[in-house]
Amino acid sequence: MDIKLGKPGEKLDPELFNSIAQQAAKRIAGDDRRKNDNKPTQLRKFYDEIVLWDSKVLQHPEKFDEYLPFIRMINAKAAYAKGRKLVDENFVDMVHKGLQQVVCPKTLHTFKLFMEAFMGFYKQERPN
């Protein structure tokens, strides 16, 4: 999965919130939805946490460096959810690749928007 959040001052790929998010949703929804480990409620919890951190950073951008370790801790939470078979390796990989590119408030906000688009497409791929 090739998610590129862009660097500060760099233009975003126009397809990031469209075909790239849709492709990620299809991959994570999987071919056999009966055996899929990715529980929609779990994915929503991760999205909600990213939204929470984005809101905190928008209110206090000067605290970004202080918040970053806790934002990156989402990787550990994803690994734990995988261990409990609530999400699969594809989801963990997507979260990891996104979070490793979060280096400033702008990239966090871009990742939040990507996750928002991903969640919309995931609902289409796996409605229930």
N, CA, C and O atoms as a printed pandas DataFrame, in Angstrom:
     atom_number atom_name residue_name chain_id  residue_number  x_coord  y_coord  z_coord
0              1         N          MET        A               1    0.847   -1.167    0.000
1              2        CA          MET        A               1    0.000    0.000    0.000
2              3         C          MET        A               1    0.894    1.232    0.000
3              4         O          MET        A               1    1.748    1.380    0.874
4              5         N          ASP        A               2    0.705    2.106   -0.965
5              6        CA          ASP        A               2    1.577    3.254   -1.121
6              7         C          ASP        A               2    0.840    4.531   -0.758
7              8         O          ASP        A               2    0.240    5.182   -1.614
8              9         N          ILE        A               3    0.891    4.884    0.524
9             10        CA          ILE        A               3    0.264    6.107    1.016
10            11         C          ILE        A               3    1.358    7.158    1.113
11            12         O          ILE        A               3    2.351    6.965    1.815
12            13         N          LYS        A               4    1.179    8.263    0.413
13            14        CA          LYS        A               4    2.146    9.354    0.484
14            15         C          LYS        A               4    1.417   10.596    0.984
15            16         O          LYS        A               4    0.628   11.205    0.262
16            17         N          LEU        A               5    1.701   10.958    2.237
17            18        CA          LEU        A               5    1.035   12.106    2.845
18            19         C          LEU        A               5    1.635   13.434    2.403
19            20         O          LEU        A               5    1.043   14.489    2.628
20            21         N          GLY        A               6    2.790   13.387    1.784
21            22        CA          GLY        A               6    3.447   14.607    1.347
22            23         C          GLY        A               6    4.194   15.270    2.491
23            24         O          GLY        A               6    3.904   15.039    3.665
24            25         N          LYS        A               7    5.134   16.074    2.134
25            26        CA          LYS        A               7    5.913   16.828    3.120
26            27         C          LYS        A               7    5.364   18.244    3.173
27            28         O          LYS        A               7    4.695   18.690    2.242
28            29         N          PRO        A               8    5.645   18.948    4.258
29            30        CA          PRO        A               8    5.187   20.347    4.323
30            31         C          PRO        A               8    5.634   21.135    3.089
31            32         O          PRO        A               8    6.801   21.096    2.700
32            33         N          GLY        A               9    4.691   21.844    2.487
33            34        CA          GLY        A               9    4.983   22.619    1.292
34            35         C          GLY        A               9    4.869   21.840    0.000
35            36         O          GLY        A               9    4.972   22.421   -1.081
36            37         N          GLU        A              10    4.660   20.541    0.085
37            38        CA          GLU        A              10    4.559   19.680   -1.094
38            39         C          GLU        A              10    3.082   19.484   -1.450
39            40         O          GLU        A              10    2.225   19.410   -0.568
40            41         N          LYS        A              11    2.800   19.404   -2.744
41            42        CA          LYS        A              11    1.419   19.171   -3.180
42            43         C          LYS        A              11    1.010   17.738   -2.891
43            44         O          LYS        A              11    1.811   16.810   -3.008
44            45         N          LEU        A              12   -0.248   17.572   -2.512
45            46        CA          LEU        A              12   -0.791   16.235   -2.273
46            47         C          LEU        A              12   -1.147   15.571   -3.595
47            48         O          LEU        A              12   -1.520   16.235   -4.563
48            49         N          ASP        A              13   -1.026   14.273   -3.616
49            50        CA          ASP        A              13   -1.493   13.495   -4.761
50            51         C          ASP        A              13   -3.005   13.676   -4.829
51            52         O          ASP        A              13   -3.693   13.394   -3.849
52            53         N          PRO        A              14   -3.542   14.138   -5.955
53            54        CA          PRO        A              14   -4.987   14.362   -6.052
54            55         C          PRO        A              14   -5.814   13.091   -5.810
55            56         O          PRO        A              14   -7.007   13.181   -5.519
56            57         N          GLU        A              15   -5.200   11.924   -5.926
57            58        CA          GLU        A              15   -5.924   10.673   -5.738
58            59         C          GLU        A              15   -5.813   10.108   -4.317
59            60         O          GLU        A              15   -6.364    9.044   -4.033
60            61         N          LEU        A              16   -5.103   10.814   -3.418
61            62        CA          LEU        A              16   -4.898   10.293   -2.065
62            63         C          LEU        A              16   -6.210    9.987   -1.357
63            64         O          LEU        A              16   -6.350    8.927   -0.748
64            65         N          PHE        A              17   -7.168   10.897   -1.430
65            66        CA          PHE        A              17   -8.447   10.711   -0.741
66            67         C          PHE        A              17   -9.488   10.050   -1.636
67            68         O          PHE        A              17  -10.649    9.920   -1.247
68            69         N          ASN        A              18   -9.085    9.638   -2.816
69            70        CA          ASN        A              18   -9.999    9.014   -3.763
70            71         C          ASN        A              18   -9.539    7.591   -4.069
71            72         O          ASN        A              18   -9.804    6.682   -3.283
72            73         N          SER        A              19   -8.867    7.382   -5.174
73            74        CA          SER        A              19   -8.533    6.018   -5.589
74            75         C          SER        A              19   -7.544    5.329   -4.656
75            76         O          SER        A              19   -7.617    4.112   -4.484
76            77         N          ILE        A              20   -6.617    6.075   -4.046
77            78        CA          ILE        A              20   -5.661    5.447   -3.138
78            79         C          ILE        A              20   -6.382    4.967   -1.875
79            80         O          ILE        A              20   -6.144    3.852   -1.412
80            81         N          ALA        A              21   -7.259    5.802   -1.320
81            82        CA          ALA        A              21   -8.046    5.396   -0.141
82            83         C          ALA        A              21   -8.980    4.242   -0.495
83            84         O          ALA        A              21   -9.166    3.327    0.307
84            85         N          GLN        A              22   -9.569    4.280   -1.687
85            86        CA          GLN        A              22  -10.463    3.206   -2.109
86            87         C          GLN        A              22   -9.702    1.891   -2.277
87            88         O          GLN        A              22  -10.190    0.831   -1.883
88            89         N          GLN        A              23   -8.526    1.962   -2.854
89            90        CA          GLN        A              23   -7.690    0.771   -3.031
90            91         C          GLN        A              23   -7.318    0.177   -1.665
91            92         O          GLN        A              23   -7.343   -1.041   -1.489
92            93         N          ALA        A              24   -6.980    1.028   -0.716
93            94        CA          ALA        A              24   -6.651    0.566    0.636
94            95         C          ALA        A              24   -7.862   -0.110    1.274
95            96         O          ALA        A              24   -7.727   -1.152    1.915
96            97         N          ALA        A              25   -9.035    0.477    1.101
97            98        CA          ALA        A              25  -10.254   -0.101    1.665
98            99         C          ALA        A              25  -10.554   -1.472    1.065
99           100         O          ALA        A              25  -10.939   -2.395    1.782
100          101         N          LYS        A              26  -10.380   -1.605   -0.244
101          102        CA          LYS        A              26  -10.617   -2.901   -0.892
102          103         C          LYS        A              26   -9.645   -3.950   -0.373
103          104         O          LYS        A              26  -10.031   -5.090   -0.114
104          105         N          ARG        A              27   -8.383   -3.561   -0.222
105          106        CA          ARG        A              27   -7.381   -4.513    0.257
106          107         C          ARG        A              27   -7.682   -4.952    1.691
107          108         O          ARG        A              27   -7.558   -6.130    2.024
108          109         N          ILE        A              28   -8.069   -4.018    2.520
109          110        CA          ILE        A              28   -8.324   -4.336    3.919
110          111         C          ILE        A              28   -9.663   -5.042    4.104
111          112         O          ILE        A              28   -9.823   -5.835    5.032
112          113         N          ALA        A              29  -10.627   -4.759    3.228
113          114        CA          ALA        A              29  -11.901   -5.488    3.292
114          115         C          ALA        A              29  -11.690   -6.956    2.936
115          116         O          ALA        A              29  -12.392   -7.834    3.438
116          117         N          GLY        A              30  -10.720   -7.211    2.069
117          118        CA          GLY        A              30  -10.380   -8.583    1.706
118          119         C          GLY        A              30  -11.351   -9.195    0.721
119          120         O          GLY        A              30  -12.447   -8.685    0.486
120          121         N          ASP        A              31  -10.908  -10.313    0.149
121          122        CA          ASP        A              31  -11.741  -11.021   -0.821
122          123         C          ASP        A              31  -12.809  -11.860   -0.145
123          124         O          ASP        A              31  -13.940  -11.943   -0.625
124          125         N          ASP        A              32  -12.453  -12.477    0.964
125          126        CA          ASP        A              32  -13.394  -13.339    1.674
126          127         C          ASP        A              32  -13.850  -12.625    2.942
127          128         O          ASP        A              32  -13.218  -12.737    3.993
128          129         N          ARG        A              33  -14.931  -11.905    2.834
129          130        CA          ARG        A              33  -15.399  -11.079    3.946
130          131         C          ARG        A              33  -15.876  -11.904    5.152
131          132         O          ARG        A              33  -15.980  -11.367    6.254
132          133         N          ARG        A              34  -16.162  -13.174    4.963
133          134        CA          ARG        A              34  -16.601  -14.008    6.095
134          135         C          ARG        A              34  -15.451  -14.286    7.058
135          136         O          ARG        A              34  -15.677  -14.441    8.258
136          137         N          LYS        A              35  -14.223  -14.352    6.550
137          138        CA          LYS        A              35  -13.071  -14.671    7.387
138          139         C          LYS        A              35  -12.257  -13.427    7.744
139          140         O          LYS        A              35  -11.190  -13.538    8.348
140          141         N          ASN        A              36  -12.742  -12.272    7.384
141          142        CA          ASN        A              36  -11.991  -11.037    7.569
142          143         C          ASN        A              36  -11.846  -10.695    9.046
143          144         O          ASN        A              36  -12.823  -10.696    9.795
144          145         N          ASP        A              37  -10.610  -10.401    9.456
145          146        CA          ASP        A              37  -10.333  -10.032   10.843
146          147         C          ASP        A              37  -10.646   -8.575   11.145
147          148         O          ASP        A              37  -10.752   -8.209   12.315
148          149         N          ASN        A              38  -10.793   -7.751   10.150
149          150        CA          ASN        A              38  -10.943   -6.309   10.367
150          151         C          ASN        A              38  -12.367   -5.959   10.777
151          152         O          ASN        A              38  -13.259   -5.794    9.945
152          153         N          LYS        A              39  -12.540   -5.856   12.066
153          154        CA          LYS        A              39  -13.855   -5.518   12.615
154          155         C          LYS        A              39  -14.095   -4.021   12.425
155          156         O          LYS        A              39  -13.268   -3.210   12.842
156          157         N          PRO        A              40  -15.213   -3.644   11.801
157          158        CA          PRO        A              40  -15.479   -2.224   11.558
158          159         C          PRO        A              40  -15.423   -1.373   12.824
159          160         O          PRO        A              40  -14.977   -0.226   12.772
160          161         N          THR        A              41  -15.865   -1.912   13.956
161          162        CA          THR        A              41  -15.816   -1.127   15.192
162          163         C          THR        A              41  -14.374   -0.858   15.615
163          164         O          THR        A              41  -14.076    0.204   16.160
164          165         N          GLN        A              42  -13.483   -1.810   15.368
165          166        CA          GLN        A              42  -12.072   -1.601   15.696
166          167         C          GLN        A              42  -11.453   -0.537   14.795
167          168         O          GLN        A              42  -10.723    0.337   15.263
168          169         N          LEU        A              43  -11.749   -0.619   13.506
169          170        CA          LEU        A              43  -11.210    0.364   12.581
170          171         C          LEU        A              43  -11.703    1.753   12.957
171          172         O          LEU        A              43  -10.958    2.730   12.875
172          173         N          ARG        A              44  -12.946    1.832   13.365
173          174        CA          ARG        A              44  -13.536    3.114   13.775
174          175         C          ARG        A              44  -12.823    3.660   15.021
175          176         O          ARG        A              44  -12.618    4.868   15.136
176          177         N          LYS        A              45  -12.448    2.777   15.949
177          178        CA          LYS        A              45  -11.735    3.220   17.156
178          179         C          LYS        A              45  -10.396    3.854   16.790
179          180         O          LYS        A              45  -10.004    4.865   17.373
180          181         N          PHE        A              46   -9.699    3.264   15.831
181          182        CA          PHE        A              46   -8.420    3.830   15.402
182          183         C          PHE        A              46   -8.639    5.180   14.720
183          184         O          PHE        A              46   -7.906    6.136   14.973
184          185         N          TYR        A              47   -9.634    5.250   13.869
185          186        CA          TYR        A              47   -9.947    6.520   13.211
186          187         C          TYR        A              47  -10.293    7.582   14.261
187          188         O          TYR        A              47   -9.807    8.710   14.185
188          189         N          ASP        A              48  -11.126    7.225   15.232
189          190        CA          ASP        A              48  -11.524    8.171   16.273
190          191         C          ASP        A              48  -10.320    8.677   17.065
191          192         O          ASP        A              48  -10.266    9.854   17.421
192          193         N          GLU        A              49   -9.368    7.810   17.340
193          194        CA          GLU        A              49   -8.177    8.245   18.073
194          195         C          GLU        A              49   -7.332    9.205   17.236
195          196         O          GLU        A              49   -6.783   10.172   17.765
196          197         N          ILE        A              50   -7.229    8.945   15.949
197          198        CA          ILE        A              50   -6.488    9.851   15.069
198          199         C          ILE        A              50   -7.186   11.212   15.009
199          200         O          ILE        A              50   -6.530   12.254   15.010
200          201         N          VAL        A              51   -8.518   11.194   14.958
201          202        CA          VAL        A              51   -9.284   12.448   14.970
202          203         C          VAL        A              51   -9.031   13.208   16.276
203          204         O          VAL        A              51   -8.867   14.428   16.269
204          205         N          LEU        A              52   -9.001   12.482   17.389
205          206        CA          LEU        A              52   -8.758   13.098   18.685
206          207         C          LEU        A              52   -7.401   13.811   18.712
207          208         O          LEU        A              52   -7.312   14.960   19.147
208          209         N          TRP        A              53   -6.348   13.132   18.249
209          210        CA          TRP        A              53   -5.014   13.738   18.241
210          211         C          TRP        A              53   -4.946   14.909   17.269
211          212         O          TRP        A              53   -4.293   15.913   17.551
212          213         N          ASP        A              54   -5.610   14.787   16.138
213          214        CA          ASP        A              54   -5.632   15.892   15.181
214          215         C          ASP        A              54   -6.294   17.118   15.818
215          216         O          ASP        A              54   -5.808   18.238   15.656
216          217         N          SER        A              55   -7.384   16.913   16.531
217          218        CA          SER        A              55   -8.070   18.022   17.199
218          219         C          SER        A              55   -7.178   18.676   18.251
219          220         O          SER        A              55   -7.111   19.902   18.345
220          221         N          LYS        A              56   -6.490   17.842   19.045
221          222        CA          LYS        A              56   -5.588   18.387   20.064
222          223         C          LYS        A              56   -4.476   19.215   19.428
223          224         O          LYS        A              56   -4.136   20.295   19.912
224          225         N          VAL        A              57   -3.917   18.698   18.342
225          226        CA          VAL        A              57   -2.821   19.405   17.671
226          227         C          VAL        A              57   -3.328   20.688   17.012
227          228         O          VAL        A              57   -2.623   21.697   17.007
228          229         N          LEU        A              58   -4.531   20.661   16.462
229          230        CA          LEU        A              58   -5.083   21.883   15.866
230          231         C          LEU        A              58   -5.274   22.967   16.918
231          232         O          LEU        A              58   -5.082   24.151   16.641
232          233         N          GLN        A              59   -5.655   22.555   18.135
233          234        CA          GLN        A              59   -5.850   23.519   19.225
234          235         C          GLN        A              59   -4.520   24.024   19.788
235          236         O          GLN        A              59   -4.407   25.182   20.188
236          237         N          HIS        A              60   -3.515   23.143   19.815
237          238        CA          HIS        A              60   -2.219   23.480   20.404
238          239         C          HIS        A              60   -1.075   22.993   19.511
239          240         O          HIS        A              60   -0.367   22.058   19.882
240          241         N          PRO        A              61   -0.884   23.610   18.343
241          242        CA          PRO        A              61    0.170   23.141   17.438
242          243         C          PRO        A              61    1.574   23.191   18.059
243          244         O          PRO        A              61    2.459   22.430   17.667
244          245         N          GLU        A              62    1.762   24.064   19.000
245          246        CA          GLU        A              62    3.071   24.171   19.657
246          247         C          GLU        A              62    3.403   22.928   20.490
247          248         O          GLU        A              62    4.562   22.721   20.851
248          249         N          LYS        A              63    2.403   22.103   20.797
249          250        CA          LYS        A              63    2.619   20.889   21.593
250          251         C          LYS        A              63    2.792   19.641   20.730
251          252         O          LYS        A              63    2.847   18.530   21.258
252          253         N          PHE        A              64    2.878   19.811   19.402
253          254        CA          PHE        A              64    2.977   18.659   18.512
254          255         C          PHE        A              64    4.095   17.702   18.915
255          256         O          PHE        A              64    3.875   16.493   18.995
256          257         N          ASP        A              65    5.277   18.224   19.165
257          258        CA          ASP        A              65    6.412   17.366   19.524
258          259         C          ASP        A              65    6.157   16.598   20.822
259          260         O          ASP        A              65    6.625   15.472   20.989
260          261         N          GLU        A              66    5.419   17.213   21.725
261          262        CA          GLU        A              66    5.052   16.554   22.980
262          263         C          GLU        A              66    4.031   15.435   22.735
263          264         O          GLU        A              66    4.066   14.405   23.408
264          265         N          TYR        A              67    3.134   15.636   21.783
265          266        CA          TYR        A              67    2.088   14.656   21.476
266          267         C          TYR        A              67    2.574   13.514   20.585
267          268         O          TYR        A              67    2.013   12.419   20.622
268          269         N          LEU        A              68    3.616   13.761   19.785
269          270        CA          LEU        A              68    4.027   12.793   18.770
270          271         C          LEU        A              68    4.288   11.383   19.309
271          272         O          LEU        A              68    3.865   10.423   18.664
272          273         N          PRO        A              69    4.956   11.202   20.445
273          274        CA          PRO        A              69    5.145    9.832   20.938
274          275         C          PRO        A              69    3.812    9.099   21.182
275          276         O          PRO        A              69    3.708    7.894   20.954
276          277         N          PHE        A              70    2.809    9.834   21.642
277          278        CA          PHE        A              70    1.507    9.224   21.906
278          279         C          PHE        A              70    0.749    8.944   20.608
279          280         O          PHE        A              70   -0.013    7.981   20.518
280          281         N          ILE        A              71    0.966    9.784   19.618
281          282        CA          ILE        A              71    0.374    9.547   18.299
282          283         C          ILE        A              71    0.988    8.283   17.691
283          284         O          ILE        A              71    0.274    7.439   17.150
284          285         N          ARG        A              72    2.305    8.160   17.784
285          286        CA          ARG        A              72    2.984    6.985   17.234
286          287         C          ARG        A              72    2.650    5.716   18.014
287          288         O          ARG        A              72    2.798    4.611   17.492
288          289         N          MET        A              73    2.201    5.868   19.259
289          290        CA          MET        A              73    1.815    4.709   20.068
290          291         C          MET        A              73    0.610    3.977   19.459
291          292         O          MET        A              73    0.323    2.837   19.824
292          293         N          ILE        A              74   -0.077    4.625   18.548
293          294        CA          ILE        A              74   -1.185    3.979   17.847
294          295         C          ILE        A              74   -0.683    2.727   17.132
295          296         O          ILE        A              74   -1.442    1.772   16.966
296          297         N          ASN        A              75    0.579    2.713   16.706
297          298        CA          ASN        A              75    1.169    1.514   16.095
298          299         C          ASN        A              75    1.117    0.333   17.058
299          300         O          ASN        A              75    0.761   -0.777   16.663
300          301         N          ALA        A              76    1.468    0.567   18.313
301          302        CA          ALA        A              76    1.445   -0.503   19.316
302          303         C          ALA        A              76    0.013   -0.977   19.556
303          304         O          ALA        A              76   -0.228   -2.170   19.742
304          305         N          LYS        A              77   -0.915   -0.061   19.551
305          306        CA          LYS        A              77   -2.326   -0.425   19.747
306          307         C          LYS        A              77   -2.829   -1.263   18.569
307          308         O          LYS        A              77   -3.612   -2.194   18.752
308          309         N          ALA        A              78   -2.375   -0.927   17.371
309          310        CA          ALA        A              78   -2.754   -1.708   16.187
310          311         C          ALA        A              78   -2.157   -3.113   16.270
311          312         O          ALA        A              78   -2.825   -4.094   15.944
312          313         N          ALA        A              79   -0.904   -3.209   16.704
313          314        CA          ALA        A              79   -0.262   -4.525   16.860
314          315         C          ALA        A              79   -1.016   -5.365   17.897
315          316         O          ALA        A              79   -1.210   -6.564   17.700
316          317         N          TYR        A              80   -1.432   -4.745   18.982
317          318        CA          TYR        A              80   -2.197   -5.445   20.018
318          319         C          TYR        A              80   -3.532   -5.936   19.453
319          320         O          TYR        A              80   -3.934   -7.073   19.698
320          321         N          ALA        A              81   -4.213   -5.074   18.698
321          322        CA          ALA        A              81   -5.495   -5.466   18.088
322          323         C          ALA        A              81   -5.286   -6.620   17.111
323          324         O          ALA        A              81   -6.134   -7.506   17.007
324          325         N          LYS        A              82   -4.168   -6.614   16.400
325          326        CA          LYS        A              82   -3.856   -7.727   15.485
326          327         C          LYS        A              82   -3.662   -9.010   16.280
327          328         O          LYS        A              82   -4.147  -10.070   15.885
328          329         N          GLY        A              83   -2.956   -8.915   17.393
329          330        CA          GLY        A              83   -2.746  -10.084   18.248
330          331         C          GLY        A              83   -4.047  -10.667   18.766
331          332         O          GLY        A              83   -4.138  -11.870   19.011
332          333         N          ARG        A              84   -5.037   -9.833   18.932
333          334        CA          ARG        A              84   -6.361  -10.297   19.382
334          335         C          ARG        A              84   -7.280  -10.646   18.213
335          336         O          ARG        A              84   -8.458  -10.944   18.409
336          337         N          LYS        A              85   -6.731  -10.607   16.990
337          338        CA          LYS        A              85   -7.460  -10.941   15.760
338          339         C          LYS        A              85   -8.653  -10.003   15.513
339          340         O          LYS        A              85   -9.702  -10.424   15.023
340          341         N          LEU        A              86   -8.466   -8.733   15.864
341          342        CA          LEU        A              86   -9.493   -7.727   15.628
342          343         C          LEU        A              86   -9.213   -6.930   14.360
343          344         O          LEU        A              86  -10.117   -6.339   13.770
344          345         N          VAL        A              87   -7.944   -6.923   13.948
345          346        CA          VAL        A              87   -7.518   -6.314   12.688
346          347         C          VAL        A              87   -6.472   -7.238   12.079
347          348         O          VAL        A              87   -5.915   -8.092   12.769
348          349         N          ASP        A              88   -6.205   -7.067   10.788
349          350        CA          ASP        A              88   -5.204   -7.925   10.144
350          351         C          ASP        A              88   -3.926   -7.151    9.829
351          352         O          ASP        A              88   -3.816   -5.954   10.096
352          353         N          GLU        A              89   -2.972   -7.867    9.256
353          354        CA          GLU        A              89   -1.667   -7.289    8.936
354          355         C          GLU        A              89   -1.780   -6.127    7.946
355          356         O          GLU        A              89   -1.017   -5.166    8.036
356          357         N          ASN        A              90   -2.717   -6.205    7.011
357          358        CA          ASN        A              90   -2.885   -5.123    6.038
358          359         C          ASN        A              90   -3.252   -3.808    6.723
359          360         O          ASN        A              90   -2.734   -2.751    6.364
360          361         N          PHE        A              91   -4.146   -3.877    7.711
361          362        CA          PHE        A              91   -4.542   -2.673    8.433
362          363         C          PHE        A              91   -3.378   -2.139    9.257
363          364         O          PHE        A              91   -3.117   -0.936    9.255
364          365         N          VAL        A              92   -2.681   -3.021    9.957
365          366        CA          VAL        A              92   -1.523   -2.611   10.762
366          367         C          VAL        A              92   -0.487   -1.934    9.872
367          368         O          VAL        A              92    0.085   -0.910   10.245
368          369         N          ASP        A              93   -0.248   -2.508    8.696
369          370        CA          ASP        A              93    0.724   -1.951    7.756
370          371         C          ASP        A              93    0.298   -0.554    7.281
371          372         O          ASP        A              93    1.126    0.353    7.203
372          373         N          MET        A              94   -0.978   -0.385    6.967
373          374        CA          MET        A              94   -1.465    0.911    6.508
374          375         C          MET        A              94   -1.297    1.969    7.606
375          376         O          MET        A              94   -0.839    3.079    7.337
376          377         N          VAL        A              95   -1.665    1.623    8.827
377          378        CA          VAL        A              95   -1.534    2.560    9.937
378          379         C          VAL        A              95   -0.056    2.906   10.153
379          380         O          VAL        A              95    0.295    4.072   10.337
380          381         N          HIS        A              96    0.789    1.896   10.129
381          382        CA          HIS        A              96    2.222    2.125   10.332
382          383         C          HIS        A              96    2.800    3.043    9.261
383          384         O          HIS        A              96    3.524    3.987    9.575
384          385         N          LYS        A              97    2.485    2.769    8.006
385          386        CA          LYS        A              97    3.021    3.590    6.910
386          387         C          LYS        A              97    2.511    5.026    6.985
387          388         O          LYS        A              97    3.230    5.968    6.651
388          389         N          GLY        A              98    1.273    5.182    7.423
389          390        CA          GLY        A              98    0.746    6.540    7.580
390          391         C          GLY        A              98    1.399    7.263    8.736
391          392         O          GLY        A              98    1.826    8.409    8.592
392          393         N          LEU        A              99    1.482    6.601    9.894
393          394        CA          LEU        A              99    2.034    7.255   11.086
394          395         C          LEU        A              99    3.513    7.579   10.955
395          396         O          LEU        A              99    3.973    8.570   11.523
396          397         N          GLN        A             100    4.265    6.777   10.226
397          398        CA          GLN        A             100    5.692    7.074   10.086
398          399         C          GLN        A             100    5.921    8.350    9.281
399          400         O          GLN        A             100    6.997    8.944    9.349
400          401         N          GLN        A             101    4.912    8.771    8.520
401          402        CA          GLN        A             101    5.026   10.007    7.743
402          403         C          GLN        A             101    4.506   11.229    8.493
403          404         O          GLN        A             101    4.637   12.357    8.020
404          405         N          VAL        A             102    3.916   10.998    9.663
405          406        CA          VAL        A             102    3.421   12.109   10.474
406          407         C          VAL        A             102    4.620   12.767   11.155
407          408         O          VAL        A             102    5.212   12.207   12.077
408          409         N          VAL        A             103    4.964   13.958   10.686
409          410        CA          VAL        A             103    6.138   14.667   11.208
410          411         C          VAL        A             103    5.813   16.101   11.635
411          412         O          VAL        A             103    6.670   16.800   12.176
412          413         N          CYS        A             104    4.593   16.527   11.393
413          414        CA          CYS        A             104    4.185   17.891   11.734
414          415         C          CYS        A             104    2.654   17.928   11.773
415          416         O          CYS        A             104    2.007   16.970   11.350
416          417         N          PRO        A             105    2.076   19.004   12.267
417          418        CA          PRO        A             105    0.609   19.087   12.308
418          419         C          PRO        A             105   -0.056   18.875   10.946
419          420         O          PRO        A             105   -1.124   18.268   10.865
420          421         N          LYS        A             106    0.579   19.381    9.867
421          422        CA          LYS        A             106   -0.017   19.242    8.525
422          423         C          LYS        A             106   -0.091   17.777    8.101
423          424         O          LYS        A             106   -1.113   17.341    7.571
424          425         N          THR        A             107    0.976   17.013    8.327
425          426        CA          THR        A             107    0.958   15.609    7.906
426          427         C          THR        A             107   -0.004   14.791    8.774
427          428         O          THR        A             107   -0.607   13.831    8.295
428          429         N          LEU        A             108   -0.148   15.169   10.049
429          430        CA          LEU        A             108   -1.151   14.494   10.893
430          431         C          LEU        A             108   -2.549   14.762   10.338
431          432         O          LEU        A             108   -3.363   13.845   10.232
432          433         N          HIS        A             109   -2.824   16.010    9.987
433          434        CA          HIS        A             109   -4.143   16.348    9.449
434          435         C          HIS        A             109   -4.400   15.622    8.126
435          436         O          HIS        A             109   -5.512   15.159    7.874
436          437         N          THR        A             110   -3.385   15.525    7.296
437          438        CA          THR        A             110   -3.525   14.805    6.027
438          439         C          THR        A             110   -3.821   13.327    6.287
439          440         O          THR        A             110   -4.663   12.734    5.612
440          441         N          PHE        A             111   -3.135   12.734    7.261
441          442        CA          PHE        A             111   -3.394   11.330    7.599
442          443         C          PHE        A             111   -4.809   11.158    8.124
443          444         O          PHE        A             111   -5.475   10.171    7.811
444          445         N          LYS        A             112   -5.268   12.106    8.916
445          446        CA          LYS        A             112   -6.652   12.055    9.415
446          447         C          LYS        A             112   -7.638   12.087    8.241
447          448         O          LYS        A             112   -8.608   11.329    8.221
448          449         N          LEU        A             113   -7.390   12.953    7.281
449          450        CA          LEU        A             113   -8.275   13.037    6.109
450          451         C          LEU        A             113   -8.217   11.756    5.280
451          452         O          LEU        A             113   -9.239   11.296    4.772
452          453         N          PHE        A             114   -7.023   11.183    5.144
453          454        CA          PHE        A             114   -6.897    9.908    4.429
454          455         C          PHE        A             114   -7.722    8.836    5.135
455          456         O          PHE        A             114   -8.450    8.083    4.487
456          457         N          MET        A             115   -7.609    8.767    6.467
457          458        CA          MET        A             115   -8.364    7.758    7.219
458          459         C          MET        A             115   -9.870    7.980    7.090
459          460         O          MET        A             115  -10.643    7.023    7.059
460          461         N          GLU        A             116  -10.276    9.229    7.016
461          462        CA          GLU        A             116  -11.692    9.545    6.825
462          463         C          GLU        A             116  -12.179    9.004    5.483
463          464         O          GLU        A             116  -13.242    8.389    5.402
464          465         N          ALA        A             117  -11.397    9.237    4.440
465          466        CA          ALA        A             117  -11.753    8.727    3.111
466          467         C          ALA        A             117  -11.731    7.200    3.109
467          468         O          ALA        A             117  -12.634    6.562    2.569
468          469         N          PHE        A             118  -10.698    6.619    3.713
469          470        CA          PHE        A             118  -10.595    5.170    3.813
470          471         C          PHE        A             118  -11.831    4.584    4.495
471          472         O          PHE        A             118  -12.394    3.602    4.010
472          473         N          MET        A             119  -12.258    5.173    5.612
473          474        CA          MET        A             119  -13.418    4.649    6.346
474          475         C          MET        A             119  -14.681    4.695    5.495
475          476         O          MET        A             119  -15.504    3.782    5.556
476          477         N          GLY        A             120  -14.838    5.748    4.707
477          478        CA          GLY        A             120  -15.998    5.832    3.822
478          479         C          GLY        A             120  -15.994    4.724    2.782
479          480         O          GLY        A             120  -17.017    4.080    2.549
480          481         N          PHE        A             121  -14.854    4.504    2.165
481          482        CA          PHE        A             121  -14.750    3.435    1.165
482          483         C          PHE        A             121  -14.853    2.056    1.814
483          484         O          PHE        A             121  -15.409    1.133    1.219
484          485         N          TYR        A             122  -14.322    1.910    3.032
485          486        CA          TYR        A             122  -14.404    0.622    3.725
486          487         C          TYR        A             122  -15.865    0.268    3.992
487          488         O          TYR        A             122  -16.265   -0.888    3.862
488          489         N          LYS        A             123  -16.651    1.267    4.365
489          490        CA          LYS        A             123  -18.088    1.026    4.604
490          491         C          LYS        A             123  -18.775    0.556    3.331
491          492         O          LYS        A             123  -19.688   -0.268    3.379
492          493         N          GLN        A             124  -18.334    1.081    2.191
493          494        CA          GLN        A             124  -18.889    0.653    0.909
494          495         C          GLN        A             124  -18.482   -0.805    0.619
495          496         O          GLN        A             124  -19.297   -1.601    0.152
496          497         N          GLU        A             125  -17.229   -1.138    0.899
497          498        CA          GLU        A             125  -16.719   -2.485    0.619
498          499         C          GLU        A             125  -17.270   -3.521    1.587
499          500         O          GLU        A             125  -17.476   -4.679    1.223
500          501         N          ARG        A             126  -17.499   -3.105    2.791
501          502        CA          ARG        A             126  -17.975   -4.026    3.837
502          503         C          ARG        A             126  -19.078   -3.350    4.622
503          504         O          ARG        A             126  -18.838   -2.874    5.732
504          505         N          PRO        A             127  -20.287   -3.295    4.071
505          506        CA          PRO        A             127  -21.375   -2.512    4.642
506          507         C          PRO        A             127  -21.795   -2.919    6.058
507          508         O          PRO        A             127  -22.224   -2.064    6.833
508          509         N          ASN        A             128  -21.685   -4.184    6.408
509          510        CA          ASN        A             128  -22.150   -4.597    7.749
510          511         C          ASN        A             128  -21.002   -5.031    8.600
511          512         O          ASN        A             128  -21.198   -5.411    9.754
